[in-house]
Amino acid sequence: MEKVVVLGASGSIGRSAADVLAANKDRFAVHTLAARENLAELCRQTRLLAPENVITASELRFPELQQMIGSQTSVKCGMDAMIEAVQQDDVDTVLCAIVGTAGILPVLAALKAGKKVALASKEVLVLAGELVMQAAAESGSIVPVDSEHSGVFQGLAGRQRSEIRKVWLTASGGPFRTWESERIRNATLSEALAHPTWSMGPKVTIDSASMMNKALELIEAKYLFNLTADQLDVVINPQSVVHALVELTDGSMLAQMSVPDMRLAIAYGLSYPERLEKPGSNLDLGKLAELKFYAPDRKKFPSLEFAGAALRAGGTLPAVMNAANEVAVERFCNGEIPFGTIWKIVGQVMEKSPVEPQISLEQVLHADAEARIRARECQG
């Protein structure tokens, strides 16, 4: 039995992970479930998966969770409890699905403790990719859980680096793919949340609408697979059936395909290097009406240009880009700014922020904090 810690259990990835874990109780035992404030979902998963520990990140909700869970399961709270959980000797795998950069400390702790990290929190690598991958090289390992990066991971398996010309991440195009620029700039929150393919949390869904999600994924791919900016690109596949393409030096292209079901990537991240039997739905090629690809419009979606600048500069600039975007998305959700101002804020904060090599986590977190201050003050 492999023991698993799930960080971010109440989000869309965490709920899909619960489905995979519940269907494979002969293979996995749940050591810890951790989430922030969705206590009802934590309780549901506790009944389903019988974890040894349940953690809420909210100290204010801790007494309530204790009362809801009862005395049969250990209930804890706070970041220190999460870090302690991932370091336990009997833990094998840590699935990190925490939204944003809050997963950086438990991920680093898990890697330093020699654990396998199934990583769904792309912001962790965007914040401190060099530091995280160094920790993974020294001890522990990372298996990507994002559907695109899982696709790349599978496409690169067994390939020599000299064979790789380019890696293509696919994008659905989001809800605004066919919209005119003016309409996009003034899109409402409900329109930004109406993703045509995937069911995700609000932050990731809005990032998909702005294509910032793909910008973050490009940076994540750079660090995960040790690729240069020239070896990374994006292509739109509205059907969300092709998740990644690996282009080889002779012109061959390898595609990783499946139905748009996160349970497949989650299952592979948990079970790697093995595969689980039918973790999700099968792709029926006979019923696939069409498979189309489009080049993204970089003028309508400047997030991809931001990614290019961050990829080439490296250092602290990816962290700055991510921090500015998180604040801008929050301001959009709060009704403070129109949708198009998200890009203005990110661009202006990146321009005004000094770029330094990644030296320490403290330094990267300082760059993150400074970018958040600028993004809150920026009028766009």
Beta strands, then each sheet from edge to edge (+ up, - down):
strand 1: 2-7
strand 2: 28-35
strand 3: 53-56
strand 4: 74-77
strand 5: 93-96
strand 6: 116-119
strand 7: 141-144
strand 8: 164-171
strand 9: 232-236
strand 10: 242-248
strand 11: 253-257
sheet 1: 4+ 3+ 2+ 1+ 5+ 6+ 7+
sheet 2: 9+ 8+ 10- 11+
end
